[in-house]
Amino acid sequence: MVSPYVYDLCQATETVTSELAKDPSQSPGDIVKKLYGHHEHALHHNASTQKTTPPPSPPNEAIETIQKALHCGHWGSTIPSQLFLQAFADALQCLDEDPIAGVVSPPLMGSHGTIPLTVIAPLADVMRHTANLIARAQKEVFLITCSWAPSVAQRLIRGALIELSKRAGQRGERVIVKVMYDKASPANAMNPHQNIKPKSYTAKSVDLPSPEEIPNIDMEVVSLHRFVLGTLHAKFCVVDRRVAAVMSNNTEDNDNLEMMVHVEGPIVDSIYDTALITWQNGLHPQLPLCNSPPASEGGVTSPVQTPGYRNSTTTEERTGTVTERNGEEVTREHTPEDPHFDDDITGEVKRMQASYSEKAGETRLQAANRKLNVAAPTPIDPSGPEIQAGEEMTPYILSSNDAKPVPMALVSRPPYGAIDSKSAHVPQNEAWLSLIRNAQRNIFIQTPDLNAGPLILAIIDAVKRGVEVTYYVCFGYNDPGEMIPGQGGTNDQISQALVASLPENSSERELLHIYNYVGKDQDHPIHQSFKSRSCHIKLLIVDECVGIQGSGNQDTQSWFHSQEINVMVDSVEICQKWREGIDRNQNTKKFGKVAKDGIWRDDSGKPGKGYMGNPGTVMGLVKGAMGMVQKWKGPGGF
């Protein structure tokens, strides 16, 4: 039930963004306190975090809940589905205890917009789009990420900032840039938000451009970490308050397959508001577009950022994926050393797909292998079957020409540092659980690891109701860390427990399908410890019509501690394109299904190389401690 208090919060005209526009001398953190009271996520515990699954509402109450939720969002001309509205209503309930639990002003939590582009690709190819967005900026850029390390991804962003400064200088203008990343330094223990000086952010460990290298940009850099476990895990970029990219990836090099959605329209104002709340500190200088009119329903109108679809590509009608440009010269890849920025999404798609095409003497399989090896710490040869025509990797997936706005909502969570699991009642978790609880036909999940207790119970309940559940996880993802008691367990431990919890040969067990990620060029899962083929996508789709994409993993850390950002989307077309893109750009569906005992096995019945089994409590502590030390020493990888 949406309470009168929450209903009124959503009807208010004041938001953090609007109040900052009235008085730019305020900090977003002070505005949050003024509008919503003081909610220190490192200190307060939600009294209702141990809630059990709510009983079904009486028909009249359920209808009233849906109606109230409908009036708590700004849907424009779109009409949200009942499944979407129920999840939105359940997420809104969290605001009773903390109005800012969704890391967005309540009036902006429910909105609408378009998704002209989805990216399902290796990390660097996701960041190529981010780099293009930054280079095309006119006034301001907000870039927020988790782990930041010297890498191809980092150099792409560095190069984009230098290009942005050059273009701004040619226009005789200046651009404001705000950058945030997670860093657990001693200073963050005193104040989670730390201003980073140029001397620090130009050091080799970060390698952002110095003020002298970007003379036409005013850049501020802040690190955020709420001790002990309150990681800034959200990853997103907002450009000119007109375009936003919500992504799964950090800014580093690894072997991960990642996912990004490019959104336009009013939902961008919601993400912009989240950026301000996350920043919290005063803005020096101020953001020039803070007092601009909100983003239009149609999204971006500037030709600089507008995707020109017509007559631009050979497109597969079914998937919207660009595979070739017949009769045109091969387009050179955009790299840090040889930059080639594009004016619009169409140009980006052409350039990106060209890089996945076969070079002289290559097969399609070899081309995919080449691309997947680029940033992998341990490159490997292909083992999968040859890729057939029409099944090539298509990392940049376009929406249809006549894409209309669809209902969207931000379902996120704030950082929580305490070493317990009391910060559970947050919009992210409640939206996930609501969709699973109300699923009628099927549930699809892809996540690096899956071990959150409430989710496991929800999956068991779903298959017992006759709902088909399919989930993809990464073989061995962070096994040592997940073995620590209290962290939930490894993917293999959870899959075995899930299978064992269901009667053998039962219909419930037949409805549960568990897969380990397999790269597009492979025929078997590869343990994440080998750093050759891993997957970091975070996606939930229910009944093929409502999806949640973002930064949140289905693990203990993301459920109870890290700050996350996720977009819930109500669209059959978009969910279909996401699902098709997932299976087209990996071989998980073909080769990744686990055996009847929950463990992936080869043709001879042996588990995959690197399988760690169930070490027990003592060895779990030992291996877990070693894994956490390695994780803290490394660049990240959350």
C-alpha positions as CSV (number, residue, x, y, z in Angstrom):
1,M,0.0,0.0,0.0
2,V,1.3,3.5,-0.9
3,S,0.9,5.5,2.3
4,P,-0.6,9.1,2.3
5,Y,2.9,10.3,3.3
6,V,4.6,8.8,0.3
7,Y,1.8,9.8,-2.0
8,D,2.3,13.4,-0.9
9,L,6.1,13.1,-1.3
10,C,5.5,12.1,-4.9
11,Q,3.1,15.0,-5.6
12,A,5.5,17.7,-4.4
13,T,6.9,20.1,-6.9
14,E,10.2,20.5,-5.1
15,T,13.1,18.2,-5.9
16,V,16.8,18.4,-5.2
17,T,17.4,19.7,-8.7
18,S,14.7,22.4,-8.6
19,E,15.9,23.6,-5.2
20,L,19.5,23.8,-6.4
21,A,18.3,25.8,-9.4
22,K,16.7,28.3,-7.0
23,D,19.8,28.8,-4.9
24,P,23.0,27.3,-6.5
25,S,25.0,28.2,-3.4
26,Q,23.5,25.3,-1.5
27,S,25.0,21.9,-1.6
28,P,22.8,19.0,-2.7
29,G,23.4,17.3,0.7
30,D,22.0,20.4,2.5
31,I,19.0,20.4,0.2
32,V,18.3,16.7,0.9
33,K,18.3,17.5,4.7
34,K,16.0,20.4,4.2
35,L,13.5,18.6,2.0
36,Y,13.6,15.1,3.5
37,G,15.3,15.2,6.9
38,H,18.6,13.7,7.8
39,H,19.1,10.1,6.9
40,E,22.6,8.9,7.4
41,H,22.8,5.6,5.7
42,A,25.9,4.5,7.5
43,L,24.2,4.9,10.8
44,H,20.5,4.3,10.7
45,H,18.9,0.8,10.6
46,N,15.5,0.3,9.0
47,A,13.2,-1.2,11.5
48,S,11.4,-3.2,8.9
49,T,14.3,-4.8,7.1
50,Q,13.4,-8.3,8.3
51,K,10.0,-8.1,6.6
52,T,8.6,-11.4,5.3
53,T,6.9,-11.7,1.9
54,P,3.7,-9.6,2.3
55,P,0.4,-11.6,2.1
56,P,-1.7,-11.1,-1.0
57,S,-3.8,-7.9,-0.8
58,P,-7.5,-8.0,-0.9
59,P,-8.8,-7.1,-4.4
60,N,-10.0,-3.6,-3.5
61,E,-6.8,-2.8,-1.7
62,A,-4.7,-4.1,-4.6
63,I,-6.6,-1.9,-7.0
64,E,-6.2,1.1,-4.8
65,T,-2.5,0.4,-4.5
66,I,-2.1,0.3,-8.3
67,Q,-4.1,3.5,-8.7
68,K,-2.0,5.4,-6.1
69,A,1.2,4.2,-7.8
70,L,-0.2,5.4,-11.1
71,H,-0.6,8.9,-9.7
72,C,2.9,8.8,-8.1
73,G,4.8,8.9,-11.4
74,H,5.0,11.2,-14.4
75,W,4.3,8.8,-17.2
76,G,3.5,11.4,-20.0
77,S,1.5,9.7,-22.8
78,T,2.6,6.2,-21.7
79,I,0.4,3.7,-19.9
80,P,2.2,1.5,-17.3
81,S,1.3,-2.1,-17.0
82,Q,-0.1,-3.6,-13.7
83,L,3.1,-5.6,-13.2
84,F,5.2,-2.5,-13.5
85,L,2.9,-0.4,-11.3
86,Q,2.9,-3.1,-8.6
87,A,6.7,-3.2,-8.5
88,F,6.7,0.6,-8.4
89,A,4.3,0.6,-5.5
90,D,6.3,-1.9,-3.6
91,A,9.5,0.2,-4.2
92,L,7.7,3.3,-3.0
93,Q,6.9,1.8,0.4
94,C,10.6,2.1,1.3
95,L,10.2,5.9,1.3
96,D,8.1,5.8,4.4
97,E,11.2,5.2,6.4
98,D,13.6,7.1,4.3
99,P,12.3,9.5,1.6
100,I,15.6,9.4,-0.2
101,A,16.1,5.6,-0.1
102,G,15.9,5.5,-3.9
103,V,18.7,8.1,-4.2
104,V,16.3,10.3,-6.2
105,S,13.8,12.9,-5.2
106,P,10.4,11.1,-4.8
107,P,8.6,13.1,-7.5
108,L,11.2,12.0,-10.0
109,M,11.3,8.2,-9.1
110,G,8.6,7.3,-11.7
111,S,9.0,8.7,-15.2
112,H,9.2,7.8,-18.9
113,G,11.7,8.0,-21.8
114,T,13.2,6.2,-24.7
115,I,16.1,3.8,-25.2
116,P,17.5,4.4,-28.6
117,L,20.6,2.3,-28.0
118,T,21.5,-0.8,-25.9
119,V,25.1,-2.0,-25.7
120,I,26.0,-5.6,-24.9
121,A,29.8,-5.8,-25.4
122,P,33.2,-6.1,-23.8
123,L,33.9,-3.3,-21.3
124,A,36.0,-1.1,-23.6
125,D,33.3,-1.1,-26.3
126,V,30.8,0.2,-23.7
127,M,33.1,3.0,-22.8
128,R,33.6,3.9,-26.4
129,H,30.0,5.1,-26.4
130,T,30.5,6.9,-23.1
131,A,33.6,8.6,-24.7
132,N,31.5,9.7,-27.7
133,L,28.8,11.1,-25.5
134,I,31.4,13.1,-23.5
135,A,33.1,14.5,-26.6
136,R,29.8,15.6,-28.0
137,A,28.8,17.5,-24.8
138,Q,27.9,21.2,-25.1
139,K,27.7,22.4,-21.5
140,E,28.2,19.7,-18.8
141,V,29.1,16.1,-18.0
142,F,28.5,14.0,-14.9
143,L,30.4,10.7,-14.9
144,I,30.0,8.4,-11.9
145,T,31.7,4.9,-11.7
146,C,33.0,2.4,-9.1
147,S,36.5,1.1,-9.7
148,W,38.8,3.4,-11.7
149,A,42.2,2.1,-12.9
150,P,44.6,2.9,-15.7
151,S,43.2,1.0,-18.7
152,V,41.9,1.3,-22.2
153,A,38.6,2.3,-20.7
154,Q,40.3,5.0,-18.6
155,R,42.3,6.3,-21.6
156,L,39.1,6.5,-23.7
157,I,37.6,8.8,-21.1
158,R,40.8,10.8,-20.8
159,G,40.9,11.2,-24.6
160,A,37.3,12.2,-24.7
161,L,37.8,15.0,-22.1
162,I,40.8,16.3,-24.1
163,E,38.6,16.3,-27.3
164,L,35.8,18.0,-25.4
165,S,38.1,20.8,-24.2
166,K,39.4,21.2,-27.8
167,R,35.8,21.5,-29.2
168,A,34.7,23.9,-26.4
169,G,37.7,26.1,-27.2
170,Q,36.8,26.2,-30.8
171,R,33.3,27.4,-29.8
172,G,34.7,29.9,-27.4
173,E,32.9,28.2,-24.5
174,R,33.7,26.3,-21.3
175,V,32.2,22.9,-20.2
176,I,31.7,21.8,-16.6
177,V,32.7,18.2,-15.8
178,K,32.1,16.3,-12.5
179,V,33.7,12.9,-12.0
180,M,33.1,10.5,-9.1
181,Y,34.5,7.1,-8.2
182,D,34.8,4.8,-5.2
183,K,37.9,4.9,-3.2
184,A,38.3,3.4,0.3
185,S,40.9,5.7,1.8
186,P,41.5,6.6,5.5
187,A,40.0,10.0,4.8
188,N,36.8,8.5,3.6
189,A,36.3,7.0,7.0
190,M,36.0,10.5,8.4
191,N,34.0,11.9,5.5
192,P,32.7,9.5,2.8
193,H,32.9,12.3,0.2
194,Q,36.4,13.5,-0.5
195,N,37.4,16.2,-2.9
196,I,40.3,15.0,-5.0
197,K,42.9,17.6,-5.9
198,P,44.6,17.7,-9.4
199,K,47.8,16.4,-7.9
200,S,46.0,13.2,-6.9
201,Y,43.7,12.7,-9.9
202,T,46.5,13.3,-12.4
203,A,48.7,10.6,-10.7
204,K,49.4,7.4,-12.6
205,S,46.9,5.5,-10.5
206,V,44.0,7.7,-11.9
207,D,45.5,9.5,-14.9
208,L,42.8,12.1,-15.5
209,P,43.9,15.1,-17.6
210,S,45.4,18.0,-15.7
211,P,43.8,21.5,-15.9
212,E,46.5,22.5,-18.3
213,E,45.6,19.6,-20.7
214,I,41.9,20.6,-20.7
215,P,42.0,24.4,-20.6
216,N,38.4,24.8,-21.6
217,I,37.0,22.5,-19.0
218,D,36.3,23.1,-15.3
219,M,36.6,19.7,-13.7
220,E,35.9,18.6,-10.2
221,V,36.7,15.1,-8.9
222,V,35.2,13.4,-5.8
223,S,35.7,10.0,-4.3
224,L,33.0,8.3,-2.3
225,H,33.1,5.3,0.1
226,R,31.0,4.8,3.2
227,F,33.0,2.6,5.5
228,V,33.1,-0.3,5.9
229,L,31.0,-1.8,3.1
230,G,29.2,1.1,1.6
231,T,30.8,1.1,-1.9
232,L,29.8,3.5,-4.6
233,H,28.9,0.8,-7.1
234,A,26.6,2.9,-9.3
235,K,27.9,3.5,-12.8
236,F,26.3,6.1,-15.1
237,C,26.9,9.2,-17.1
238,V,24.7,12.3,-17.8
239,V,25.5,14.6,-20.6
240,D,23.9,18.1,-21.0
241,R,20.9,16.9,-19.0
242,R,19.6,15.4,-22.2
243,V,21.2,12.0,-22.4
244,A,22.1,9.4,-19.8
245,A,23.9,6.1,-20.0
246,V,23.4,3.5,-17.2
247,M,26.0,0.8,-17.3
248,S,27.2,-2.4,-15.5
249,N,30.9,-1.7,-16.0
250,N,33.7,-0.1,-14.1
251,T,36.5,2.0,-15.7
252,E,39.2,-0.6,-15.9
253,D,40.5,-3.4,-18.1
254,N,39.2,-7.0,-17.7
255,D,37.6,-9.8,-19.6
256,N,34.0,-8.9,-18.8
257,L,31.0,-8.8,-21.1
258,E,29.0,-5.7,-20.0
259,M,25.7,-4.0,-20.6
260,M,24.7,-0.3,-21.0
261,V,21.4,1.4,-21.9
262,H,21.3,4.9,-23.4
263,V,18.2,6.7,-22.3
264,E,16.6,10.0,-23.3
265,G,13.6,12.0,-22.3
266,P,12.3,12.9,-18.8
267,I,13.9,9.9,-17.2
268,V,17.2,11.7,-17.7
269,D,16.1,14.3,-15.2
270,S,15.6,11.6,-12.6
271,I,19.2,10.3,-13.2
272,Y,20.5,13.9,-13.1
273,D,18.8,14.3,-9.7
274,T,20.5,11.0,-8.6
275,A,23.9,12.4,-9.7
276,L,23.4,15.5,-7.6
277,I,22.3,13.5,-4.5
278,T,25.3,11.2,-5.0
279,W,27.7,14.2,-5.3
280,Q,26.3,15.7,-2.1
281,N,29.1,18.4,-1.8
282,G,28.9,21.9,-3.0
283,L,29.4,22.4,-6.8
284,H,32.3,24.6,-7.7
285,P,31.6,25.7,-10.3
286,Q,27.8,25.3,-10.6
287,L,26.2,23.2,-13.3
288,P,25.0,25.5,-16.0
289,L,22.0,23.4,-17.0
290,C,20.6,22.9,-13.4
291,N,18.0,25.6,-14.0
292,S,17.2,24.5,-17.6
293,P,13.7,23.2,-18.5
294,P,13.4,19.5,-17.9
295,A,14.1,17.0,-20.7
296,S,11.4,16.8,-23.3
297,E,9.2,13.7,-23.8
298,G,10.8,13.1,-27.2
299,G,14.2,13.1,-25.7
300,V,17.2,14.9,-27.3
301,T,16.4,17.3,-30.2
302,S,19.9,18.4,-31.0
303,P,21.3,16.7,-34.2
304,V,24.6,16.3,-32.3
305,Q,23.2,13.6,-30.1
306,T,20.3,12.4,-32.1
307,P,20.5,9.0,-33.7
308,G,19.8,9.2,-37.4
309,Y,18.3,5.9,-38.2
310,R,17.0,6.4,-41.7
311,N,19.0,5.1,-44.7
312,S,22.0,4.6,-42.4
313,T,22.5,0.9,-42.1
314,T,21.6,-2.5,-43.2
315,T,19.4,-3.5,-40.2
316,E,17.8,-6.8,-39.2
317,E,14.2,-6.0,-38.7
318,R,13.8,-8.5,-36.0
319,T,16.6,-7.4,-33.7
320,G,17.5,-3.9,-34.8
321,T,21.2,-4.9,-34.9
322,V,23.5,-3.5,-37.5
323,T,25.7,-6.1,-39.2
324,E,27.2,-4.5,-42.3
325,R,27.5,-1.6,-44.7
326,N,27.9,-3.0,-48.1
327,G,30.1,-1.2,-50.6
328,E,31.6,1.2,-48.1
329,E,35.2,1.5,-47.0
330,V,36.1,-0.3,-43.8
331,T,35.8,2.1,-40.8
332,R,38.7,2.5,-38.5
333,E,38.2,1.6,-34.9
334,H,38.2,4.4,-32.3
335,T,41.1,3.8,-29.9
336,P,42.9,6.0,-27.3
337,E,46.0,6.0,-29.6
338,D,44.0,6.6,-32.8
339,P,40.8,8.5,-31.9
340,H,37.9,8.7,-34.3
341,F,34.9,10.3,-32.6
342,D,31.5,10.2,-34.3
343,D,28.8,12.8,-34.6
344,D,25.8,10.6,-33.8
345,I,24.8,7.1,-32.8
346,T,24.6,6.0,-36.4
347,G,28.2,6.7,-37.0
348,E,29.1,4.9,-33.8
349,V,27.2,1.8,-34.8
350,K,28.9,1.7,-38.2
351,R,32.3,2.1,-36.7
352,M,31.7,-0.5,-33.9
353,Q,30.3,-3.2,-36.2
354,A,33.2,-2.7,-38.6
355,S,35.5,-3.6,-35.8
356,Y,33.7,-7.0,-35.3
357,S,33.8,-7.8,-39.0
358,E,36.2,-10.4,-40.3
359,K,39.6,-9.1,-41.3
360,A,41.5,-10.6,-44.3
361,G,41.8,-14.3,-43.7
362,E,39.6,-14.4,-40.6
363,T,36.4,-16.4,-40.0
364,R,33.5,-14.9,-38.0
365,L,34.6,-17.0,-35.0
366,Q,38.1,-15.7,-35.2
367,A,36.8,-12.1,-35.4
368,A,34.8,-12.6,-32.2
369,N,37.8,-14.2,-30.6
370,R,40.0,-11.2,-31.5
371,K,37.5,-8.7,-30.0
372,L,37.0,-10.7,-26.8
373,N,40.7,-11.1,-26.3
374,V,41.5,-7.3,-26.6
375,A,41.3,-6.5,-22.9
376,A,41.4,-10.0,-21.4
377,P,44.3,-10.4,-19.0
378,T,44.7,-14.0,-20.3
379,P,43.8,-14.2,-24.0
380,I,42.7,-17.6,-25.3
381,D,42.0,-19.4,-28.6
382,P,38.4,-20.0,-29.7
383,S,36.8,-23.4,-28.8
384,G,33.3,-22.8,-30.0
385,P,31.7,-23.7,-33.4
386,E,32.0,-21.4,-36.4
387,I,29.5,-18.5,-36.2
388,Q,26.9,-18.6,-39.0
389,A,25.9,-15.7,-41.1
390,G,23.3,-13.6,-39.3
391,E,24.6,-14.7,-35.9
392,E,27.5,-12.4,-35.6
393,M,28.2,-10.4,-32.4
394,T,26.2,-7.2,-32.7
395,P,27.2,-5.1,-29.6
396,Y,25.3,-1.9,-30.4
397,I,21.5,-2.6,-30.6
398,L,19.2,0.1,-32.0
399,S,15.6,0.6,-31.1
400,S,13.1,0.8,-34.0
401,N,12.7,3.9,-36.1
402,D,9.5,4.9,-34.4
403,A,10.5,4.2,-30.8
404,K,8.0,5.9,-28.5
405,P,8.5,6.8,-24.8
406,V,7.8,3.9,-22.4
407,P,7.2,3.9,-18.6
408,M,10.4,3.9,-16.6
409,A,11.3,4.2,-12.9
410,L,14.6,4.4,-11.0
411,V,14.8,1.6,-8.5
412,S,18.1,2.2,-6.7
413,R,19.7,2.0,-3.3
414,P,22.0,4.1,-1.1
415,P,25.4,3.0,0.3
416,Y,25.3,1.4,3.7
417,G,28.5,0.7,5.5
418,A,27.7,-1.3,8.6
419,I,28.7,-5.0,8.7
420,D,25.2,-6.4,8.9
421,S,22.3,-7.0,6.5
422,K,19.8,-4.5,8.0
423,S,19.7,-2.2,4.9
424,A,17.4,-4.5,2.9
425,H,14.2,-2.5,2.6
426,V,15.2,-0.3,-0.4
427,P,13.6,0.3,-3.8
428,Q,16.1,-1.9,-5.7
429,N,15.4,-5.0,-3.6
430,E,11.6,-4.4,-3.3
431,A,11.2,-3.9,-7.1
432,W,13.2,-7.1,-7.8
433,L,11.2,-9.1,-5.3
434,S,7.8,-7.7,-6.4
435,L,8.4,-8.6,-10.1
436,I,9.5,-12.1,-9.1
437,R,6.6,-12.5,-6.7
438,N,4.0,-11.3,-9.3
439,A,5.5,-13.1,-12.3
440,Q,2.9,-15.2,-14.2
441,R,5.0,-17.0,-16.8
442,N,8.8,-16.6,-16.7
443,I,11.7,-14.9,-15.1
444,F,15.2,-14.3,-16.6
445,I,18.2,-13.1,-14.6
446,Q,21.8,-12.5,-15.7
447,T,24.2,-11.4,-12.9
448,P,27.9,-12.1,-12.1
449,D,26.9,-13.9,-8.9
450,L,23.6,-14.8,-7.2
451,N,23.5,-15.5,-3.5
452,A,21.2,-13.0,-1.8
453,G,19.1,-14.8,0.7
454,P,15.7,-13.1,-0.1
455,L,16.2,-13.7,-3.8
456,I,16.9,-17.4,-3.4
457,L,13.7,-17.8,-1.4
458,A,11.8,-15.9,-4.1
459,I,13.1,-18.1,-6.8
460,I,12.1,-21.2,-5.0
461,D,8.6,-19.8,-4.4
462,A,8.3,-18.8,-8.1
463,V,9.0,-22.3,-9.5
464,K,6.6,-23.8,-6.9
465,R,4.0,-21.5,-8.4
466,G,4.7,-22.9,-11.8
467,V,6.8,-19.9,-13.1
468,E,9.8,-20.8,-15.2
469,V,13.1,-19.3,-13.9
470,T,16.2,-19.0,-16.0
471,Y,19.4,-17.5,-14.7
472,Y,22.9,-16.9,-16.1
473,V,25.8,-16.4,-13.7
474,C,29.6,-16.3,-14.2
475,F,31.4,-19.5,-13.3
476,G,33.6,-18.9,-10.3
477,Y,32.9,-15.2,-10.0
478,N,34.8,-13.9,-6.9
479,D,34.6,-17.4,-5.4
480,P,37.1,-16.7,-2.5
481,G,35.2,-13.6,-1.4
482,E,31.8,-15.2,-1.6
483,M,33.0,-18.1,0.5
484,I,33.3,-15.9,3.6
485,P,30.5,-16.7,6.0
486,G,27.9,-14.0,5.7
487,Q,28.7,-13.3,2.1
488,G,26.1,-15.8,0.8
489,G,28.2,-18.5,-0.9
490,T,29.6,-19.1,-4.4
491,N,27.5,-19.5,-7.5
492,D,28.2,-23.3,-7.5
493,Q,27.2,-23.6,-3.8
494,I,23.9,-21.7,-4.4
495,S,23.0,-23.7,-7.6
496,Q,23.5,-27.0,-5.8
497,A,21.4,-25.8,-2.8
498,L,18.6,-24.5,-5.1
499,V,18.5,-27.8,-7.0
500,A,18.6,-29.9,-3.8
501,S,15.7,-27.8,-2.3
502,L,13.4,-29.0,-5.0
503,P,12.1,-32.6,-5.2
504,E,13.9,-34.8,-7.7
505,N,12.1,-35.3,-11.1
506,S,9.5,-32.7,-9.9
507,S,7.8,-30.1,-12.1
508,E,9.4,-27.4,-9.9
509,R,12.9,-28.6,-10.7
510,E,12.1,-28.8,-14.4
511,L,11.1,-25.1,-14.3
512,L,14.5,-24.0,-12.9
513,H,17.2,-23.5,-15.6
514,I,20.7,-22.5,-14.4
515,Y,23.5,-21.6,-16.7
516,N,27.2,-20.5,-16.4
517,Y,28.3,-17.8,-18.8
518,V,30.0,-18.9,-22.0
519,G,31.8,-16.4,-24.3
520,K,30.6,-16.1,-27.9
521,D,33.8,-17.8,-29.1
522,Q,33.8,-20.7,-26.6
523,D,32.0,-24.0,-26.1
524,H,32.3,-24.2,-22.3
525,P,32.4,-21.9,-19.2
526,I,35.7,-20.6,-18.0
527,H,36.3,-20.0,-14.3
528,Q,36.6,-16.3,-13.6
529,S,40.0,-16.8,-11.8
530,F,41.6,-17.4,-15.3
531,K,40.5,-13.9,-16.4
532,S,39.7,-14.9,-20.0
533,R,35.9,-14.9,-20.3
534,S,33.7,-13.4,-17.6
535,C,30.4,-11.7,-17.6
536,H,29.3,-8.7,-15.5
537,I,25.8,-7.9,-16.9
538,K,23.0,-7.2,-14.4
539,L,19.6,-7.8,-15.9
540,L,16.2,-9.0,-14.7
541,I,13.3,-9.5,-17.1
542,V,9.8,-10.8,-16.0
543,D,7.1,-12.1,-18.2
544,E,9.0,-10.7,-21.2
545,C,7.6,-7.2,-20.6
546,V,9.2,-5.6,-17.5
547,G,12.9,-5.4,-17.1
548,I,15.4,-3.9,-14.7
549,Q,18.9,-3.1,-15.9
550,G,21.7,-1.3,-14.0
551,S,24.6,-1.8,-11.6
552,G,23.0,-4.0,-9.0
553,N,24.2,-7.6,-8.7
554,Q,22.1,-10.3,-7.2
555,D,24.6,-10.8,-4.4
556,T,24.8,-9.9,-0.7
557,Q,27.0,-6.8,-1.3
558,S,24.6,-5.2,-3.8
559,W,21.5,-6.2,-1.9
560,F,22.6,-4.8,1.5
561,H,25.5,-2.4,1.1
562,S,26.6,-0.8,-2.2
563,Q,25.0,2.3,-3.7
564,E,23.3,1.1,-7.0
565,I,21.4,2.6,-9.8
566,N,18.9,0.6,-11.8
567,V,16.3,1.5,-14.4
568,M,13.0,-0.4,-14.5
569,V,11.4,-0.4,-18.0
570,D,7.9,-1.3,-19.1
571,S,8.2,-2.4,-22.7
572,V,7.7,-5.8,-24.5
573,E,9.8,-4.5,-27.5
574,I,12.7,-3.4,-25.3
575,C,12.7,-6.5,-23.2
576,Q,12.6,-8.7,-26.3
577,K,15.6,-6.8,-27.8
578,W,17.5,-7.2,-24.5
579,R,16.8,-10.9,-24.4
580,E,17.8,-11.5,-28.0
581,G,20.9,-9.4,-27.6
582,I,21.9,-11.3,-24.5
583,D,21.8,-14.7,-26.3
584,R,23.2,-13.4,-29.6
585,N,26.4,-12.0,-28.0
586,Q,27.3,-15.0,-25.9
587,N,27.1,-18.8,-26.1
588,T,25.6,-19.3,-22.6
589,K,22.3,-20.7,-23.9
590,K,24.0,-23.2,-26.2
591,F,26.7,-24.5,-23.9
592,G,26.3,-23.2,-20.3
593,K,23.5,-25.2,-18.7
594,V,24.5,-26.9,-15.5
595,A,24.0,-30.6,-14.8
596,K,21.2,-32.1,-12.6
597,D,23.2,-31.5,-9.5
598,G,23.6,-27.8,-10.2
599,I,27.3,-28.0,-11.4
600,W,28.4,-27.5,-15.0
601,R,30.1,-30.6,-16.3
602,D,31.9,-31.4,-19.5
603,D,31.0,-34.4,-21.8
604,S,33.0,-36.7,-19.5
605,G,31.1,-35.5,-16.4
606,K,33.9,-33.5,-14.9
607,P,33.3,-30.0,-13.4
608,G,35.0,-27.1,-15.2
609,K,38.6,-26.4,-14.5
610,G,38.9,-24.2,-11.4
611,Y,35.8,-25.6,-9.7
612,M,36.4,-25.0,-5.9
613,G,33.6,-27.3,-4.5
614,N,32.3,-26.7,-1.0
615,P,35.2,-25.9,1.3
616,G,33.3,-25.8,4.5
617,T,33.3,-23.0,7.1
618,V,37.0,-23.0,8.2
619,M,38.5,-23.3,4.7
620,G,35.9,-20.8,3.5
621,L,37.2,-18.3,6.0
622,V,40.8,-18.9,4.9
623,K,40.2,-18.7,1.2
624,G,37.7,-15.9,1.7
625,A,40.2,-13.8,3.6
626,M,42.8,-14.3,0.9
627,G,40.3,-13.4,-1.8
628,M,39.3,-10.2,0.0
629,V,43.0,-9.1,0.4
630,Q,43.5,-9.6,-3.3
631,K,40.3,-7.6,-4.0
632,W,41.4,-4.7,-1.8
633,K,44.9,-4.7,-3.4
634,G,43.5,-4.8,-6.9
635,P,41.7,-2.1,-8.9
636,G,38.2,-3.4,-8.1
637,G,35.9,-5.7,-10.1
638,F,32.7,-5.3,-8.1
